[in-house]
Amino acid sequence: MHPRTISSNYTGCQTIWGEAGEVFMTLKYERGVAHALTRFNPEDHKPVLECRYKGEALETKSSECPSYQRIVADSAKGWSLEEESRLIPLLKPERDPRKD
């Protein structure tokens, strides 16, 4: 995941990559506020889930979209490699190309 932490004025994307270097998920921010989450298919790289947020409200009508509170809490934790491995089953910490 990069960046691991988000400042209150951050504008840009927070990205999680899969084991082969493919983008798995992005979370877009505008001045520190998350407004869109996109999950991608690792095989064809096309979006498989798109969630939109306005303020703290989920605008997308999908039971697969996490609540705003959940995405903020998860991104604020600065997920460890082990936590990311639970989210992305194919990513194992010992095989992560980003590990030190």
N, C-alpha and C positions, 0 to 999 in steps of 0.2 A: 504494500500500500504506500502510495506517495501522494501528497505529503502525509506523514503520520499524524500530525496535529494541525488544526485549523485555527487561525487567529480570527479575532472578531471583525477584521476588515478584509479578509481574504476573498478574492474573486478569482475563480478558476475551477478546475476539476480535481477531485481526489480520485485516484485510480487504483484498482486492484487488478493485478495480473495473475494469470494461471501459470502452471508449471512450464509450459512451452513458450512463455513470453507473450501470450495473447491477452488482450484486454478482456477481463471477466466482467468488471462492473465499474461504472463511473458515477460519481456524485458531484453535481454541479452546484457551485456557491456563487452568490452575489453579495458582496460586502459582509461576509461571514454567515450568511443565511442560506441554508440548503434549499434548492428549489426544484431539482430534478435528479432522479436516480434511474440509471439505465443498466440492465444486465444483458450480456451478450452471449450468443451461442458460441462455444469454443471451436466448433467445427467450421461454420461458415461466417462467423464474426458478425452476424446480423443481430439486431436487438430482439430479445425475446420477452423483455419486460421493461416498460417505461412507466415511471411513476412521477407525477407532478405534485408539487406542494406550493401552497400560497400561505405565507405566514407559517403558522403551525398546523394548518389544515391540509389533509390529503385531498387533492382534487380528483385524482384518478380513481375510477370505480373498479378496483380489482382487489380481491382478497389476498393476492400475492404481494401487494405493496406493503412494506412496513410503515408503521406510523412515523410521523415526523420526530416524535420523542425518541423512538428507537434508533433511527439513523443518526440523530445528534448524539445520543448516548454512546453508540458504538464507535462513531468516528472520534469522539472526544477521548476515548480510552487509549487511542494510539495502539490499535490491535497488535498483539504479539504475533509472531509467525505461527505459534501453536493455535491461536484463536482463528487466524485466517485459514489454517488447515481444516478446522471444523466447518468453516463456511464453504471452502472449496475443497472437496474431498480428494481431488487429484494432487493437490499441493501438499507435499510432505516436507517438514522443516529441513531434514537432512538432504533433500534434493533441490531445495530452493536456490536458484542461481544468484539471488540477491543477498544471501546470508554472508556474514563476514568470515 
